[in-house]
Amino acid sequence: MKTTTNTKTILPRTLSHYYEAVRIPLCLFHEKELVCRLPAVSDFNLPLLLMNCLNETLPPIWYCDTPEHLFFGGVHLETTGETLFLGPTMPFAYSLGQADSILSHIGRGTKDRQTLLNHFSNIPLCDAPTLQANLRFLDFLLNGRERSVPRLPFQWKELLPPQHISPFYPEIPDEDWIERNILSYVKYGQTDSLRQFLNAHIMTTTFHTEISDRANRLQTLRTYIFGANMLISHAAMDGGLDYGLGMQMSGEYIELIQNARTETDLSNLFAQLCQDYTRQVARLKRLDSNSLLVRQINRYIQSHLYEKISPASAALALNKNCTYLCTCFKKETGKTIANYIQECKIDEAKRLLEFGSLGITEISELLCFTNASYFCKIFKKWSGVSPVRFRKG
């Protein structure tokens, strides 16, 4: 049914209610001129900049995504001739590299990174199907139409030189590599691996900046750790940490970071928050048992994922009878040791697929599967999809 009510009268109230429900930013454009927006916050005029990267003539309904995975779309309002712009939003928590890429395209430096990350942290995650569903709903609500949503090509109009992202570790050649590893250890609850990584790559490194003034240097470091706290808390929640607890921990660390007075305090606080979130995720992944023997079996398996292990090798390592070991484990957990070994190895494979660049055959060999075909079969058994499909997301 076509909407006949005066859109100019109902639009602000309708969109205000809609925004309160979904919390995805929205704007009104008259041609390429921004008319109004919800919420009225600083976001570097992203909607205006994104709209100016599109063709002058737009279809009645559409969506786009940038190389940095910014998702946005629009609906033409038939009664006013205006364009309702929804977004930008993103399908997952932003990395520092993605934020800096956006800033470089819009002519901003890394000093604005935290402002941009704070802006996105207040927007719900939204993938392409969800964005399209929202656009179709708005099209029906405001135009009375039911239409599919085409994807428009996108290219930044002016590509500015990318800003180097490392005020914190400029002597490290690949900070993205460090970020990916830390986030992967947090998400998968790998406390021992994280501790070793921090000791090898972070805590032994002197923090450097090109800022000589101590107060500015301290604030630069503080800003970096604010951003790290946000990214790491999202990684922990992706790993299963309760959202409420994750937000509570994030808030507590924000206060601690704000009150830290020295670079050493901030350095130690960074290591502390990394390990704290990781321990919380590890608790979720730990077997639900008070049995000392089950904990010993679990510790053995987690420590030997990159080796060929079996119930027999676990029994030998723990100096126990294999049949007794298997019986106790099954009674306490409801799982067989063999199946639990497969489950743990596939969890590690998921981490390697998601955060690394190793091929499927390499991962299969690292985790000591008989061959890649068998690895793919076991992977699908425990995850429901093939390794290739999992990596594509």
C-alpha positions in Angstrom: 0.0 0.0 0.0 1.4 3.4 -1.0 2.1 5.9 1.8 -0.1 8.9 1.4 0.5 10.8 4.6 2.6 14.0 4.4 6.1 12.6 4.6 7.6 16.0 5.6 5.4 16.0 8.7 6.0 12.4 9.9 9.6 11.8 8.7 11.5 13.3 11.7 9.4 11.4 14.3 9.4 8.2 12.3 13.1 8.2 11.8 13.8 9.1 15.4 11.8 6.1 16.5 13.5 3.9 14.0 17.0 5.1 15.1 16.1 4.5 18.8 15.2 0.9 17.8 18.2 -0.1 15.6 20.9 2.5 16.6 22.3 2.6 13.0 23.1 6.2 12.0 20.9 7.8 9.3 20.9 11.0 7.4 18.7 12.8 4.9 20.2 14.2 1.7 18.7 16.6 -0.8 20.7 15.6 -3.9 24.3 15.6 -2.4 23.5 18.1 0.3 23.2 16.8 3.9 19.9 18.0 5.4 19.7 16.4 8.8 21.2 13.4 10.7 20.7 11.0 13.6 22.6 11.0 15.9 24.1 14.5 15.8 27.7 13.4 16.6 31.1 14.0 15.1 32.0 11.3 12.6 34.2 13.3 10.3 31.3 13.9 7.9 31.6 10.3 6.7 28.1 10.1 5.1 28.8 13.2 3.1 32.2 12.0 2.0 30.8 8.6 1.1 27.9 10.0 -0.9 30.3 12.2 -2.9 32.1 9.1 -4.0 29.0 7.7 -5.7 27.5 8.6 -9.1 25.2 11.6 -9.4 22.3 9.3 -10.4 21.4 6.6 -7.9 18.8 3.9 -8.1 15.7 4.1 -5.9 17.3 1.7 -3.3 20.9 0.6 -3.1 23.8 -0.3 -0.8 27.6 -0.1 -0.9 30.7 -1.3 1.0 34.2 0.2 0.9 37.5 -1.8 0.8 37.6 -1.3 4.6 34.2 -3.0 5.0 32.2 0.2 5.8 28.6 -0.7 4.9 26.0 1.9 3.9 23.0 2.3 1.7 20.2 4.6 0.7 16.5 4.8 -0.2 15.0 7.5 -2.4 11.9 9.1 -0.8 9.3 9.5 -3.5 7.2 12.2 -1.8 10.1 14.6 -1.1 12.8 13.7 -3.6 15.3 13.3 -0.8 17.6 10.3 -0.1 17.6 8.5 3.2 21.2 7.4 3.9 21.6 4.5 6.4 25.1 3.9 8.0 27.9 3.7 7.8 28.2 0.6 9.9 30.5 -2.5 9.8 30.1 -6.3 10.1 32.8 -6.8 12.8 34.8 -4.9 15.2 37.3 -2.6 13.5 41.0 -3.1 13.6 43.5 -0.2 13.9 44.6 -0.8 10.3 41.1 -0.4 9.0 40.5 2.7 11.0 43.7 4.3 9.7 42.9 3.4 6.1 39.6 5.2 6.4 41.3 8.2 8.0 43.9 8.4 5.2 41.2 8.4 2.6 39.4 11.3 4.2 42.6 13.4 4.8 42.9 12.7 8.6 45.9 11.4 10.5 46.3 8.8 13.2 45.7 11.3 15.9 42.0 11.0 15.1 42.1 7.2 15.3 40.5 7.0 18.8 37.7 9.4 17.9 36.8 7.2 14.9 37.1 4.0 16.9 34.9 5.4 19.7 32.3 6.4 17.1 32.1 2.9 15.6 32.1 1.3 19.1 28.7 2.8 19.7 27.2 1.4 16.4 25.8 -2.1 16.3 27.6 -4.6 14.1 25.7 -5.0 10.8 26.5 -7.3 7.8 25.3 -6.9 4.2 22.1 -9.0 4.6 21.0 -7.1 7.7 21.7 -3.8 6.1 19.6 -4.8 3.0 16.8 -6.0 5.3 16.8 -2.6 7.0 16.7 -0.7 3.7 13.8 -2.8 2.4 11.9 -2.1 5.6 12.4 1.6 5.2 11.5 1.5 1.6 8.2 -0.2 2.5 7.6 2.1 5.4 8.2 5.3 3.6 7.4 4.5 0.0 5.1 1.5 0.2 7.5 -0.5 -2.1 8.9 -4.0 -1.9 12.2 -4.0 -3.9 15.5 -5.9 -4.0 18.6 -3.9 -3.0 21.4 -3.8 -5.6 25.0 -3.4 -4.6 26.7 -0.4 -6.2 30.4 -0.3 -6.9 32.5 2.0 -4.7 35.8 3.7 -5.0 37.3 6.5 -2.9 37.6 9.6 -5.0 40.8 10.8 -3.6 43.3 8.3 -2.3 45.6 10.1 0.1 48.9 8.5 1.2 48.2 6.0 4.0 49.3 7.1 7.5 51.7 4.7 9.3 49.8 3.4 12.3 52.5 3.0 14.8 53.0 5.8 17.4 53.4 2.9 19.8 55.8 0.4 18.2 57.5 2.2 15.3 60.5 -0.1 15.4 58.3 -3.2 14.7 57.9 -3.7 11.0 54.4 -5.3 11.0 52.2 -4.1 13.8 49.2 -5.7 12.0 50.9 -9.0 12.7 51.1 -8.3 16.4 47.5 -7.1 16.5 46.2 -10.2 14.7 48.1 -12.5 17.0 47.0 -10.9 20.3 43.3 -10.8 19.1 43.4 -14.4 18.1 44.9 -15.6 21.4 42.2 -13.6 23.3 39.3 -14.9 21.2 40.4 -18.5 21.6 41.3 -18.2 25.2 44.9 -19.3 24.8 46.5 -17.9 28.0 49.9 -19.6 27.8 50.4 -18.7 24.1 49.4 -15.1 24.8 51.8 -14.8 27.8 54.7 -16.2 25.7 53.8 -13.8 22.9 53.7 -10.8 25.2 57.0 -11.7 26.7 58.7 -12.2 23.3 57.2 -9.3 21.4 55.8 -6.7 23.7 57.1 -6.5 27.3 60.7 -6.7 26.1 60.2 -3.8 23.7 60.8 -0.2 24.8 57.8 2.0 23.9 58.9 4.8 21.6 57.3 7.8 20.1 58.7 10.8 18.2 57.1 13.1 20.7 59.7 14.5 23.1 57.2 16.2 25.5 56.5 13.7 28.3 52.9 14.7 28.8 52.0 14.3 25.1 54.0 11.1 24.9 52.0 9.7 27.9 48.7 10.7 26.3 49.6 9.1 23.0 50.3 5.8 24.8 47.1 6.2 26.8 45.1 6.7 23.6 46.6 3.7 22.0 45.7 1.4 25.0 42.1 2.9 25.0 41.8 1.6 21.5 43.4 -1.7 22.3 41.0 -2.2 25.2 38.0 -1.8 22.9 39.4 -4.2 20.2 40.4 -6.8 22.8 37.1 -6.7 24.6 35.2 -7.3 21.3 37.6 -10.2 20.5 36.7 -11.7 23.9 33.0 -11.3 23.3 33.4 -12.9 19.9 35.1 -15.8 21.7 32.0 -16.3 23.9 32.4 -13.8 26.8 29.1 -12.5 28.1 28.4 -9.1 26.5 27.4 -7.6 29.9 30.6 -8.8 31.6 32.7 -7.7 28.6 31.3 -4.2 28.7 31.8 -4.1 32.5 35.4 -5.1 32.2 36.0 -2.6 29.4 34.6 0.2 31.5 36.7 -0.8 34.5 39.9 -0.8 32.3 39.0 2.6 30.8 39.0 4.0 34.3 42.3 2.3 35.2 43.9 3.5 31.9 42.7 7.0 32.6 44.2 7.0 36.1 47.6 5.5 35.1 50.4 8.1 35.6 53.5 6.6 34.1 54.4 4.8 30.9 55.4 1.7 32.9 52.0 1.7 34.6 50.3 1.8 31.1 52.6 -0.9 29.8 51.8 -3.2 32.7 48.1 -2.4 32.4 48.2 -3.4 28.7 49.6 -6.8 29.5 47.1 -7.2 32.4 44.0 -6.5 30.3 45.2 -8.8 27.5 45.6 -11.6 29.9 42.5 -10.9 31.9 40.2 -11.0 28.9 41.9 -14.2 27.7 41.5 -15.9 31.0 37.8 -15.1 31.0 37.4 -16.8 27.5 39.6 -19.7 28.6 37.2 -20.4 31.5 34.4 -20.8 29.1 36.3 -23.3 27.0 37.5 -25.3 30.0 35.9 -28.7 30.5 33.0 -28.5 33.0 34.6 -30.8 35.7 36.1 -30.6 39.1 38.1 -33.7 38.5 41.9 -33.3 38.9 42.5 -36.1 36.4 40.2 -34.4 33.7 42.1 -31.1 34.2 45.4 -33.0 33.8 44.2 -34.6 30.6 43.0 -31.3 29.3 46.3 -29.6 30.1 48.2 -32.4 28.3 46.0 -32.0 25.2 46.2 -28.2 25.1 50.0 -28.4 25.4 50.4 -31.0 22.6 48.0 -29.8 19.9 50.9 -29.6 17.3 51.8 -33.2 18.0 50.3 -36.6 17.1 48.4 -37.4 20.3 45.9 -40.0 21.4 44.3 -41.5 24.5 47.2 -43.9 24.7 49.8 -41.1 24.6 47.9 -39.1 27.2 47.8 -42.2 29.5 51.5 -42.8 29.0 52.3 -39.1 29.8 50.1 -39.2 32.9 51.3 -42.6 34.0 47.8 -44.0 34.0 46.0 -47.0 32.6 44.5 -46.1 29.2 41.2 -47.8 29.8 40.9 -46.2 33.2 41.7 -42.9 31.8 39.1 -43.1 29.0 36.4 -44.3 31.4 37.0 -41.5 33.9 37.1 -38.9 31.2 33.8 -40.1 29.6 32.1 -40.3 33.0 33.1 -36.8 34.0 32.6 -35.0 30.7 30.3 -37.1 28.6 33.0 -37.0 25.8 35.6 -39.5 24.7 39.2 -38.4 24.8 39.6 -39.1 21.1 36.7 -36.8 20.2 37.9 -34.1 22.6 41.4 -34.2 20.9 39.7 -33.7 17.5 37.5 -30.9 18.9 40.6 -29.0 20.4 42.6 -29.4 17.2 39.8 -28.1 15.1 39.4 -25.1 17.4 43.1 -24.4 16.9 42.6 -24.8 13.1 39.9 -22.2 13.2 42.2 -19.8 14.8 44.9 -20.4 12.2 42.4 -20.1 9.4 40.9 -16.9 10.7 44.0 -15.0 11.8 46.8 -16.4 9.7 47.8 -17.0 6.1 48.7 -20.6 6.2 47.2 -22.9 3.6 44.9 -25.8 4.5 47.5 -28.4 3.8 50.0 -26.6 6.0 47.5 -26.4 8.8 46.7 -30.0 8.4 50.4 -30.9 8.7 51.0 -28.6 11.6 48.2 -30.2 13.6 49.4 -33.7 12.6 46.4 -34.9 10.7 47.0 -37.9 8.4 46.4 -35.8 5.3 44.5 -32.7 4.2 41.5 -34.7 3.0 41.0 -36.3 6.5 41.6 -32.9 8.1 38.8 -31.4 6.0 36.5 -34.2 6.9 37.1 -33.8 10.6 36.9 -30.0 10.3 33.4 -30.2 8.8 32.3 -32.8 11.4 33.0 -30.3 14.2 32.2 -27.0 12.6 29.6 -27.8 10.0 31.5 -26.2 7.1 34.6 -26.9 5.1 37.9 -25.1 6.0 37.6 -23.1 2.8 34.1 -22.0 3.6 35.1 -21.1 7.2 38.0 -18.9 6.0 35.7 -17.1 3.5 33.3 -16.4 6.4 
